[in-house]
Amino acid sequence: MNELPLVSVCLITYNHKKYIEQAIESVLMQKTSFNWEFIIADDFSTDGTRDILLEYQQKYPELITLILQDHNVGPAKNWLSLLRKPKGKYVAYFEGDDYWTDPLKLQKQVDVLEKDEKLAMAAHGSYKLTDRLSVIESPFKVDTIWTAKDILANNWFIMSASLMFRRSMMDFSPDWIPEVSHGDLALILLTSLNGNGFYSPGPMSVYRIAGSGVMSRFKLKDSKNYIVLLDHFNKRSDHKFDKEITILQEKIRIDIVHQYIAQNKSIPLFSVRYWQNVIQGLKWARIRNWPNFTKKLVKGKLSK
């Protein structure tokens, strides 16, 4: 390829041996009227993923560029090293256990972004895969222009595998980015400050869920991290979305309380560990809610 690529496809992976071929093949099947490049960043996989990547690079040397970490640097650093590599006008990003389902995904999104230079990104509907394939619910049922406010009001309905960014508007510059575990959400929110997004409800990608409940509820550590991310974004946006962020953080805190309650189901009522969990839960519950929180914990135990 002598011409600069119009699109840079960026794939991040770590120990995805079971899924990486499906992810790569879903990229290779793309039909486009333009040049594109394919960049894959591997965070020192130890399960054979890297061997598969090297085989594909040997087969498509002009198309595929590999970023092979020489030790495990962690998802944030691997992600940042990947997103700093693209040459294309547009960047499509996803993870090694997800995949695309439409061979025209890239073409469709480029067509949208080329028509409107004010758009910072495009996204589309997605499937989720647990024991079966089902469509992820979205607040938008028709093609829609969306803003950061829409993301905050609807609590992350856009999957990373559905995204295409205008590279000139991407923002992953804040020094707090490596501290948050939801880098893709941070990127969506920060980039949305530079321009709106386009959403098409038709599913063109699959989000693979490793364990039950991941879509509806983050793990405790991730939930707390999500609150921190929103605090950072609130400052970055000069508190433009104060109301939406306050409401969303309240929902997350309530979810954290529910997780603490669930965590206590198998622990004896009068054990030290049980009340340690109660205290931790109270730290995240609003002060006005703590009596109800404690009441639920004790009532749940005594009713068993």
N, C-alpha and C positions, 0 to 999 in steps of 0.2 A: 504494500500500500504506500503510494507516494503522496497522495492527497492527505491532508489532515482529516481525521474522522469527524463526522458531524455528531456522532453519539459515542460516548464512552460507557460501556456496560461494566459495572463494578460489582464484583462478587466477593463477599467476605466468608471465610470458612475456618473451621477448627474441628477436627475429628468428626467429619461428616461423610465418612466412607460409604455408609449405607445409602446416602442421598445425593452425593455430589455429582454423579453421572447424570442423574435425572435433571438436576439444576443446569448443568452445562449444556446438555442436549436441548433443553428448552430455550437456551440462548442461540445455539447453533441453527435451530430451525427457523429463526427469524427471516422474514422476507422483506427487504427494504429497497428503496431506490437510491440509497446513499451509502457511503462508507461508514463503518463503525469499528471500534476497537473493543477488545475484551480483556479486562484487567482482573486478576484474581489474587487476593491476599490471603495467605495461609499462615496461621499463628502457630507454627511448629507442631503440626498434627503428628500424632504418634500411632494412628490406627490404620495407616495405609492411604489416607487421603492424598498425601503429597505425591505418592507414586502415580496415582490416577491423574493428578494435575500435570505431572511431567509427561505422561503419555499423550495427553491432549495437546500440550504445547509442542511436542515433537511433530504431531500430526497437523497442527495449524500454527506454524511458527510466525507467520506474518500477522496473524489475528490476535493470538493470545500472548499477553504479558503476565508473568508471574512475579509476585512479591512474596518471597519465601523468608520468613523470619528465622534467624539462626538460633533463637531460643523463644520461649513463650513470653510474649510481651504483654499479653492481656488484650481483651476485646477492644478497649478504647484506643490504645496505641495502634493496634493493627488496623482498625477502622480509619483512624486519621491518616495513617500512611497510605491507605488505599485511596481515600478521597482527595489527596493532594497530588495524585498521579495523572488523572485524566487530562487529555488534550482536546476533547470534543466540546462542542458548543453546548451539548446537553449531556447529562449524567443520569443513567438508570442504575439504581442500586438495589441489591437484595442479598439474602443470606443463603449459605450453602445447603440448608435443609428445606428451603422453599423452591418453587419453580413456577415458570410461566406456562400458560395453557393456550395462548393465542399466538400464532406465527406472525400476526400483523401488529402485535403490541407496540413495538418500537415505532413502526410507521404511523400508526394512529396517533400516538402521543406527539411525535414530531410534527405531524400535520397541524395539530391543535396549537402547539407552541409557536410554530412558524407564522401562524395567522395573527397572533396577538403578542407583540413584544413586551407588553406590560405584565404578562403572566410569568410568575417566577417558577411555577412547577405544574405538573399534571399528575393525576392519580386516577385510579379506577377501582371498581369493585373487586372483591377477592372471595375465594372459597377458604374455609378452614377444614383441615383434615385431622380427625381424631381416629375413631374406628370407622368413620364414614365421611363422605364429602358433603359439606353444606355451605350455603352462602352466608357470609358475614353480614349482619344487618347494618344498614346505612341510613342516616336521616334523609339522604337525597335519593329520590327515585327516578330523576331525570338528570340530564346534563346540567351541571351547576357550577357557578363561580363561587369559590369559598374563601374564607379569610381565617386568620388566627382565632378570631372570636368563635367561629364555627367549630374549630378543633377543640377549643376549651369547653364549649357548651355541650359537646357531644362525646367528650372523653375518648379521644383516639380511635376513630373509626377507620382510619387510613392505614393500611399495611405497607411496610417498607418495600415489599416486592412489587407494589403497584406504582411506585413513584418514578417520575422523571423530573429532574431539576434543570433549570437554566443555569449553567455553571457560573456565569457572571453574577448571579444573584444569590448563590449559595453562601451560607454563613456558618462556619464552624470555628470561628476565631476566638470566642471567649475562653479564657484560661480555665474556666470551671468545667468545660466540656468533658475532659478525662475523668472528672469526679462523678459524673452521673451515669447510671447504667442504661438509661433510655436515650442513647445517642441519636437514634433515628427520629424520635419525637422532638428532641432538642433542635435537630437540624430543620425539621418541618416548621417548628414555631419561629426559629430565628430567621429562616429564609422567607417566611410569610410576612415579615416586617419590610421586606424589599419588594413584594408584589403578591398578588392573589394567586390562588390555585384553581385549576380546572378539574372537576370530578365527573367521571362517566361511570354510571352504576353497573355497567356490564362487567362481570368477573373475567379477569384475564390472568390471574395468578392464584397460587395455592399457598396458604400459610399453614405450616405443619405444627400441630400442637403436641409437645412432648408429653405433657401430663394433663390430667383433668383440671378444669377450672382456671387455666392460665388466661383465657380470653376474658373472663369475667372478673378475675381477681388476681392481683399480683401477689407474690410471696411477700412476707413481712418486710424483709430488707428492701425489696424493690419498691414497695408501697411508700416506705419512708423516703427512699431516694427520689421518688416521683414528686413528693412534696418539696424537697430541696430544689429539684429542677425548676419547679414552678416558681419558687421564691427567686431564683436566679433570673428566670425569664421576666418576672414581674419588674425587677430592677432594670433589666436590659431594655424593656419596652417603656420605661419611664411610667410604670403603673397605669398604662393605657387600658389594661384589661383587669384592673383590680377586682371588680365585681365578679367577673367570670372565674377568676383564679380563686377567690375566696370561697365561692360556692363549690368549685371542684375539689379544693383541698378539704373542705368539710366532708364531702362524700368519701374521699380517700381515708380520712381519719375514722369515720364511722366504719368503713370496711376493715380498717386495722383493728378496731375494737372487736368486730365480729370474728376476726382471725384469732385474736387472743382468747375469746370465749371458746372457739372451736379447739384451740390448743389445749384448753384445760379439761376437755371432756373425759380423758382417760387418767387424769391426775387426782389423787386423793384430796378431798376438800381441805384437810387440816395439815397438809404437807407444806414445807418451806417453798418448794418449787411452785406449787399452786399459787401462793400469795405473791411470789416474785413476779409471776405472770400477771397477776391482778394489778400490781403496782406499775408494771411496764405498760399495761393497757391504759391505766388511768393517766399516765403521762401523755398519751396520745389522744385521749378522749377530752372533749371540752369540759371545763370545770362544772358547768351547769348540768352536764349529763352523768357525772360520776355516780350519783346514787342509783340511777337506773342500771348503769353498767354493772355495779357490784351486786345489785338485786338479781339481775339475770344470771350472773355467775353462780351465786348461791342457790337460787331457785332451780337452776338446771341440774345442779349436783344433787340436791335433796329429792328431786323428783325421780331420780334413777332407781 
